[in-house]
Amino acid sequence: MLLYLRLLKESLSFALNALRNNKLRTLLSLLGVTIGIFSIIAVLAAVDSMDKKIKEDLSDMDLNTVYLIRFSFGPSDVPRWKREQFPDVTYDEYEYIRKSVKYVDKMSFNLFTRSENIKYEDKTVNSIGVNPCTNELIDIEPIKVEQGRFFNESESNSGVPVIVIGNEVATSLFGNKNPLGKKIRLYGQKLTVIGVLKKQGESTFGQSSDITVYFPVNFLRRMYGDNNKSITPAILIKPVKGVDMEEFKAELTQKLRTYRSIKPGEINNFFLNVLSGFTDFIDSIIGQMNLVGWGISFFSLLVGGFGIANIMFVSVKERTNLIGIQKALGAKNKFILFQFLFEAVILSLIGGIVGMLLVWLCAVGLSAVLDFEFVLSSQNLLIGSGLATFIGLISGIVPAISASKLDPVEAIRTGL
């Protein structure tokens, strides 16, 4: 053990001497390792941060929630032209499913539509996300009311002109004033504010609830009817806990096929998008992004490996006389081999540490500027360190072997 500690100390000393005595050559050679480690760790950190944000956004949602809509959230075997011909889900289907499908816990009928401008007196907020829905949406999605309340079933069914507004909308329109009971204008109509949502921050999926408003879907249906092409309806279905999802989806599919008179052998003209399937799709995308990151980084790491090998070959040449003296004094081939291997690993680790330090600085800077937390996990640091060590071993093995096989007499004579 003491021998290896001495080897490590000497190798560290030689590596630091190489940095001091040949600064430009060494730094240029280590640049490939630094860029390669920076690239892969930056990609892994960005992907991990995205994955964490997605899981946080979905943490308050039941992953068995079904989105019944005319298009698929993920890849589909149905051609696009055929999907575009599928009919929209309807409010009548929403009521039919509520009455006929077992094991439904909560349901909401939503309309996805474009952003709108919202006004209060002389103040206007532009590009606000509007979410016409039924009252049970608050039990399906992570909507948290800070002031007031969400609209109830009676208000939902009758389409009363009431509205729940996001935190930023409330601040922009009312400042420090209490918005509850105030009337704001949307679609040329006046709606009474009955609730303000808790601040959410940036959202991975669509607009944040901070810049979104919620109101009874029947309020908008009374104005535009059910055949407006700029509006896409969806039915959100949350099954009871513990239900067999395959059986639940099969019953839901059979009921809707019957309601729509779809003949045996014909494909479904609707999609059941389950959140758990959507998260699997996201995981596959994240996996692909990681692969792309590794692919991009491979070439930088390859260049870095050649740079380390170049340093070590030069180091062997410069220390040929010293190697001869060590061997003449009884140093074994293994001692020389490990001495140069350790030196290569240390040099590679220095390049890797610089790369990881740059990633950390970027993560801190971006987290401070953007409303998004970039995470540099200990796992990624271990990957970076392990990768740098591996590059050092691979790059240093050939020079180390050539140094260990030098003849002591020839080595001393060459160095004279």
C-alpha positions as CSV (number, residue, x, y, z in Angstrom):
1,M,0.0,0.0,0.0
2,L,2.8,2.4,0.9
3,L,4.4,1.7,-2.5
4,Y,1.3,2.7,-4.3
5,L,0.8,5.8,-2.2
6,R,4.4,6.8,-3.1
7,L,3.7,6.1,-6.7
8,L,0.6,8.3,-6.6
9,K,2.5,11.1,-4.9
10,E,5.3,11.0,-7.5
11,S,2.9,10.8,-10.4
12,L,1.0,13.8,-9.1
13,S,4.3,15.7,-8.8
14,F,5.2,14.8,-12.4
15,A,1.8,15.7,-13.7
16,L,1.9,19.1,-11.9
17,N,5.4,19.7,-13.3
18,A,4.1,19.0,-16.8
19,L,1.5,21.6,-16.3
20,R,4.0,24.1,-14.9
21,N,6.8,23.5,-17.3
22,N,4.8,23.1,-20.6
23,K,1.6,25.1,-19.8
24,L,0.5,25.8,-23.4
25,R,1.2,22.3,-24.7
26,T,-0.4,20.6,-21.7
27,L,-3.5,22.9,-21.6
28,L,-4.1,22.4,-25.4
29,S,-3.8,18.6,-24.9
30,L,-6.2,18.6,-22.0
31,L,-8.7,20.8,-23.8
32,G,-10.2,17.8,-25.6
33,V,-10.9,16.1,-22.3
34,T,-12.3,19.3,-20.8
35,I,-14.7,19.9,-23.7
36,G,-15.7,16.2,-23.8
37,I,-16.5,16.0,-20.1
38,F,-18.2,19.4,-20.2
39,S,-20.4,18.3,-23.2
40,I,-21.6,15.0,-21.7
41,I,-22.1,16.3,-18.1
42,A,-23.8,19.4,-19.4
43,V,-26.3,17.3,-21.4
44,L,-26.8,14.9,-18.5
45,A,-27.4,17.8,-16.1
46,A,-29.8,19.5,-18.5
47,V,-31.8,16.3,-19.1
48,D,-31.8,15.4,-15.4
49,S,-33.1,19.0,-14.6
50,M,-35.8,18.6,-17.2
51,D,-36.8,15.2,-15.9
52,K,-37.0,16.5,-12.3
53,K,-39.1,19.5,-13.4
54,I,-41.5,17.2,-15.4
55,K,-41.9,14.9,-12.4
56,E,-42.5,17.8,-10.1
57,D,-45.2,19.1,-12.4
58,L,-46.8,15.7,-12.5
59,S,-46.3,14.9,-8.8
60,D,-49.8,16.1,-7.8
61,M,-51.6,14.4,-10.6
62,D,-52.9,10.8,-10.8
63,L,-50.8,9.2,-13.6
64,N,-53.9,7.0,-14.4
65,T,-55.8,10.1,-15.6
66,V,-57.2,9.5,-19.1
67,Y,-57.4,12.3,-21.7
68,L,-60.1,11.4,-24.1
69,I,-59.5,13.5,-27.3
70,R,-59.4,13.2,-31.0
71,F,-55.6,13.2,-31.3
72,S,-52.8,11.2,-29.7
73,F,-50.2,12.7,-27.3
74,G,-47.5,10.3,-28.5
75,P,-46.7,8.4,-31.7
76,S,-49.6,6.8,-33.5
77,D,-50.1,4.1,-36.1
78,V,-53.0,6.0,-37.5
79,P,-52.0,8.2,-40.5
80,R,-52.2,11.9,-39.9
81,W,-54.7,12.6,-42.6
82,K,-57.1,10.0,-41.0
83,R,-56.6,11.5,-37.5
84,E,-57.6,14.9,-38.8
85,Q,-60.9,13.5,-39.9
86,F,-61.8,12.2,-36.4
87,P,-64.7,14.0,-34.7
88,D,-64.3,16.0,-31.5
89,V,-65.6,14.6,-28.3
90,T,-68.8,16.2,-27.1
91,Y,-70.5,17.4,-24.0
92,D,-73.2,14.8,-24.5
93,E,-70.5,12.1,-24.6
94,Y,-69.1,13.5,-21.4
95,E,-72.5,13.1,-19.7
96,Y,-73.0,9.6,-21.2
97,I,-69.6,8.4,-19.9
98,R,-70.3,9.8,-16.5
99,K,-73.5,7.7,-16.3
100,S,-72.5,4.5,-18.0
101,V,-68.8,3.8,-17.2
102,K,-68.0,2.2,-13.9
103,Y,-65.1,3.1,-11.6
104,V,-65.0,6.8,-12.7
105,D,-63.9,8.9,-9.8
106,K,-63.8,12.5,-11.3
107,M,-64.4,13.8,-14.8
108,S,-64.0,17.2,-16.4
109,F,-65.0,18.5,-19.8
110,N,-62.4,21.0,-21.1
111,L,-62.1,23.2,-24.1
112,F,-58.6,23.9,-25.4
113,T,-58.6,27.2,-27.2
114,R,-56.3,30.1,-28.1
115,S,-55.0,32.8,-25.7
116,E,-57.1,35.9,-25.1
117,N,-56.8,39.4,-23.7
118,I,-58.4,40.2,-20.4
119,K,-59.4,43.6,-19.1
120,Y,-60.2,45.4,-15.8
121,E,-61.2,49.1,-16.1
122,D,-58.2,50.7,-18.0
123,K,-55.8,47.7,-17.5
124,T,-55.3,44.9,-20.1
125,V,-53.3,41.7,-19.8
126,N,-52.5,40.1,-23.2
127,S,-52.0,36.5,-24.2
128,I,-53.7,34.9,-21.2
129,G,-54.3,31.2,-21.3
130,V,-58.1,30.5,-21.0
131,N,-59.3,27.1,-19.6
132,P,-63.1,26.6,-19.9
133,C,-63.8,23.5,-17.8
134,T,-66.3,21.8,-15.5
135,N,-66.0,22.1,-11.7
136,E,-64.2,18.8,-11.1
137,L,-61.0,19.8,-12.9
138,I,-59.7,21.1,-9.5
139,D,-59.8,17.4,-8.3
140,I,-57.9,16.1,-11.3
141,E,-55.2,18.7,-12.0
142,P,-52.9,20.3,-9.4
143,I,-54.9,23.6,-9.1
144,K,-54.4,25.3,-5.8
145,V,-56.6,28.2,-4.8
146,E,-55.0,30.8,-2.6
147,Q,-57.9,33.3,-2.3
148,G,-61.6,32.7,-2.6
149,R,-62.7,29.4,-4.2
150,F,-63.2,27.4,-7.4
151,F,-66.6,27.4,-9.0
152,N,-69.1,24.7,-7.9
153,E,-71.2,22.1,-9.8
154,S,-74.3,24.4,-10.0
155,E,-72.2,27.3,-11.4
156,S,-70.5,24.9,-13.8
157,N,-73.7,23.3,-15.1
158,S,-75.5,26.7,-15.6
159,G,-72.5,28.5,-17.1
160,V,-72.6,31.3,-14.5
161,P,-70.1,34.1,-15.5
162,V,-67.6,33.6,-12.7
163,I,-63.8,33.2,-13.1
164,V,-60.8,32.0,-11.2
165,I,-57.6,33.8,-12.2
166,G,-53.9,33.0,-12.0
167,N,-51.5,34.8,-9.6
168,E,-49.7,36.9,-12.2
169,V,-53.1,37.9,-13.8
170,A,-54.3,39.1,-10.4
171,T,-51.2,41.1,-9.8
172,S,-51.2,42.7,-13.3
173,L,-54.9,43.7,-13.1
174,F,-55.4,44.6,-9.5
175,G,-51.9,45.2,-7.9
176,N,-52.2,44.9,-4.2
177,K,-56.0,45.3,-4.2
178,N,-58.3,42.4,-3.4
179,P,-59.6,41.0,-6.7
180,L,-62.5,39.0,-5.2
181,G,-65.9,40.2,-6.4
182,K,-64.4,42.4,-9.1
183,K,-65.7,42.1,-12.6
184,I,-63.3,41.6,-15.5
185,R,-64.0,41.6,-19.2
186,L,-63.3,38.5,-21.4
187,Y,-64.9,37.7,-24.8
188,G,-66.7,41.0,-24.5
189,Q,-68.5,39.7,-21.4
190,K,-68.2,40.6,-17.7
191,L,-67.2,37.8,-15.3
192,T,-66.9,38.0,-11.5
193,V,-63.7,37.0,-9.9
194,I,-64.3,34.4,-7.2
195,G,-60.8,32.9,-6.8
196,V,-57.1,33.5,-7.2
197,L,-54.7,30.7,-7.7
198,K,-51.5,30.1,-5.7
199,K,-48.3,31.0,-7.5
200,Q,-46.9,28.1,-9.5
201,G,-43.9,29.4,-11.4
202,E,-42.8,28.0,-14.8
203,S,-44.6,24.9,-16.1
204,T,-43.1,22.2,-18.3
205,F,-46.5,21.5,-20.0
206,G,-48.1,24.5,-21.7
207,Q,-48.7,27.8,-19.9
208,S,-48.3,28.2,-16.2
209,S,-51.5,28.6,-14.1
210,D,-50.0,32.0,-13.1
211,I,-51.1,33.4,-16.5
212,T,-54.2,31.2,-16.9
213,V,-57.9,31.8,-16.0
214,Y,-60.5,29.1,-15.4
215,F,-64.3,29.5,-15.9
216,P,-67.3,27.3,-16.4
217,V,-67.2,25.6,-19.8
218,N,-70.9,26.1,-20.4
219,F,-70.4,29.8,-20.3
220,L,-68.3,29.6,-23.5
221,R,-70.5,26.9,-25.0
222,R,-73.5,29.2,-24.8
223,M,-71.6,31.8,-26.7
224,Y,-69.9,29.7,-29.4
225,G,-71.8,26.4,-29.5
226,D,-70.1,23.1,-30.1
227,N,-68.9,23.5,-33.7
228,N,-66.2,26.1,-33.4
229,K,-63.1,24.9,-35.3
230,S,-60.7,27.0,-33.1
231,I,-61.7,25.1,-30.0
232,T,-60.7,21.5,-29.2
233,P,-62.8,19.7,-26.6
234,A,-61.3,17.0,-24.3
235,I,-62.7,14.8,-21.5
236,L,-60.4,14.2,-18.5
237,I,-61.2,11.1,-16.6
238,K,-59.7,10.1,-13.3
239,P,-60.5,6.5,-12.3
240,V,-60.9,5.3,-8.8
241,K,-57.7,4.2,-7.0
242,G,-56.7,0.6,-7.5
243,V,-58.7,0.0,-10.7
244,D,-57.3,-2.3,-13.3
245,M,-56.4,0.2,-16.0
246,E,-56.6,-2.2,-18.9
247,E,-60.1,-3.2,-18.0
248,F,-61.1,0.4,-17.4
249,K,-59.8,1.5,-20.8
250,A,-61.4,-1.5,-22.5
251,E,-64.8,-0.6,-21.0
252,L,-64.4,3.1,-21.8
253,T,-63.4,2.2,-25.4
254,Q,-66.4,-0.3,-25.8
255,K,-68.9,2.3,-24.4
256,L,-67.7,5.1,-26.7
257,R,-67.6,2.8,-29.8
258,T,-71.2,1.8,-29.1
259,Y,-72.2,5.4,-28.6
260,R,-70.5,6.4,-31.9
261,S,-71.9,3.4,-33.7
262,I,-68.4,2.2,-34.8
263,K,-68.7,-1.1,-36.6
264,P,-66.6,-4.2,-35.7
265,G,-63.3,-4.1,-37.6
266,E,-63.3,-0.3,-37.9
267,I,-60.6,1.6,-36.0
268,N,-61.4,3.8,-33.0
269,N,-61.9,7.5,-34.1
270,F,-60.7,8.8,-30.7
271,F,-57.6,8.4,-28.5
272,L,-57.3,7.4,-24.8
273,N,-54.2,9.2,-23.7
274,V,-53.1,8.0,-20.2
275,L,-50.6,10.2,-18.3
276,S,-48.5,7.2,-17.3
277,G,-48.0,6.4,-21.0
278,F,-47.2,10.0,-21.6
279,T,-44.5,9.9,-18.9
280,D,-43.1,6.7,-20.6
281,F,-42.9,8.6,-23.9
282,I,-41.1,11.5,-22.1
283,D,-38.7,9.0,-20.6
284,S,-37.9,7.6,-24.0
285,I,-37.2,11.1,-25.4
286,I,-34.9,11.8,-22.4
287,G,-33.1,8.5,-23.1
288,Q,-32.6,9.5,-26.7
289,M,-31.3,13.0,-25.7
290,N,-28.8,11.3,-23.4
291,L,-27.6,9.1,-26.3
292,V,-27.3,12.2,-28.6
293,G,-25.2,13.8,-25.8
294,W,-22.9,10.8,-25.5
295,G,-22.5,10.7,-29.3
296,I,-21.6,14.4,-29.5
297,S,-19.2,14.1,-26.6
298,F,-17.5,10.9,-28.0
299,F,-15.5,12.9,-30.6
300,S,-14.3,15.4,-28.1
301,L,-13.3,12.6,-25.7
302,L,-11.5,10.9,-28.6
303,V,-9.5,14.0,-29.3
304,G,-8.8,14.4,-25.5
305,G,-7.6,10.8,-25.3
306,F,-5.1,11.5,-28.1
307,G,-4.0,14.6,-26.3
308,I,-3.3,12.7,-23.1
309,A,-1.4,10.0,-25.1
310,N,0.7,12.8,-26.7
311,I,1.6,14.3,-23.3
312,M,2.6,10.9,-22.0
313,F,4.8,10.0,-25.0
314,V,6.6,13.3,-24.7
315,S,6.9,12.7,-20.9
316,V,8.4,9.2,-21.5
317,K,11.0,10.7,-24.0
318,E,11.9,13.6,-21.6
319,R,12.4,11.2,-18.7
320,T,14.2,8.3,-20.5
321,N,17.3,8.9,-18.5
322,L,15.4,9.0,-15.2
323,I,13.6,5.8,-16.1
324,G,17.0,4.1,-16.8
325,I,18.4,5.3,-13.4
326,Q,15.2,4.0,-11.6
327,K,15.6,0.6,-13.3
328,A,19.3,0.5,-12.5
329,L,18.5,1.0,-8.8
330,G,16.1,-1.9,-8.9
331,A,12.7,-0.4,-9.9
332,K,10.6,-3.1,-11.4
333,N,8.7,-2.8,-14.7
334,K,5.4,-2.7,-12.8
335,F,6.6,0.3,-10.8
336,I,7.4,2.3,-14.0
337,L,4.1,1.2,-15.6
338,F,2.0,2.4,-12.7
339,Q,3.9,5.6,-12.4
340,F,3.1,6.7,-15.9
341,L,-0.5,5.3,-15.7
342,F,-1.2,7.3,-12.6
343,E,0.2,10.4,-14.2
344,A,-2.0,9.9,-17.2
345,V,-5.1,9.4,-15.0
346,I,-4.2,12.5,-12.9
347,L,-3.8,14.7,-16.0
348,S,-7.1,13.4,-17.4
349,L,-8.8,14.0,-14.1
350,I,-7.6,17.6,-14.1
351,G,-9.1,18.1,-17.5
352,G,-12.4,16.5,-16.3
353,I,-12.5,18.5,-13.1
354,V,-12.2,21.7,-15.2
355,G,-15.0,20.6,-17.5
356,M,-17.3,19.7,-14.5
357,L,-16.4,23.1,-12.9
358,L,-17.5,24.9,-16.0
359,V,-20.8,22.9,-16.0
360,W,-21.4,23.9,-12.4
361,L,-20.7,27.6,-13.1
362,C,-23.2,27.4,-16.1
363,A,-25.8,25.7,-14.0
364,V,-25.5,28.3,-11.2
365,G,-25.6,31.2,-13.7
366,L,-28.6,29.9,-15.7
367,S,-30.5,29.0,-12.5
368,A,-30.1,32.6,-11.3
369,V,-31.1,34.1,-14.6
370,L,-34.0,31.7,-15.6
371,D,-36.9,30.5,-13.5
372,F,-35.6,27.0,-13.8
373,E,-33.4,25.0,-11.5
374,F,-30.5,23.3,-13.2
375,V,-29.3,20.3,-11.2
376,L,-25.7,18.9,-11.2
377,S,-26.2,15.7,-9.3
378,S,-23.5,13.7,-7.5
379,Q,-24.2,10.8,-9.9
380,N,-23.3,13.0,-12.9
381,L,-20.1,14.1,-11.0
382,L,-19.2,10.4,-10.5
383,I,-19.9,9.7,-14.2
384,G,-17.6,12.6,-15.2
385,S,-14.8,11.5,-12.8
386,G,-15.1,7.9,-13.9
387,L,-15.1,8.8,-17.6
388,A,-12.0,11.0,-17.1
389,T,-10.2,8.2,-15.2
390,F,-11.1,5.7,-18.0
391,I,-9.8,8.1,-20.7
392,G,-6.6,8.5,-18.7
393,L,-6.1,4.7,-18.4
394,I,-6.8,4.1,-22.1
395,S,-4.6,7.0,-23.2
396,G,-1.8,6.2,-20.9
397,I,-1.5,2.5,-21.2
398,V,0.6,2.4,-24.4
399,P,3.1,5.1,-23.3
400,A,3.3,3.4,-19.8
401,I,4.0,0.0,-21.3
402,S,6.7,1.5,-23.6
403,A,8.3,3.2,-20.6
404,S,8.3,0.0,-18.5
405,K,10.0,-2.0,-21.3
406,L,12.9,0.4,-21.7
407,D,16.4,-1.2,-21.3
408,P,18.1,0.6,-18.3
409,V,21.5,0.8,-20.0
410,E,20.0,2.1,-23.3
411,A,17.8,4.5,-21.4
412,I,20.7,6.0,-19.4
413,R,22.8,6.2,-22.6
414,T,20.0,7.9,-24.5
415,G,19.5,10.5,-21.8
416,L,23.2,11.5,-21.8
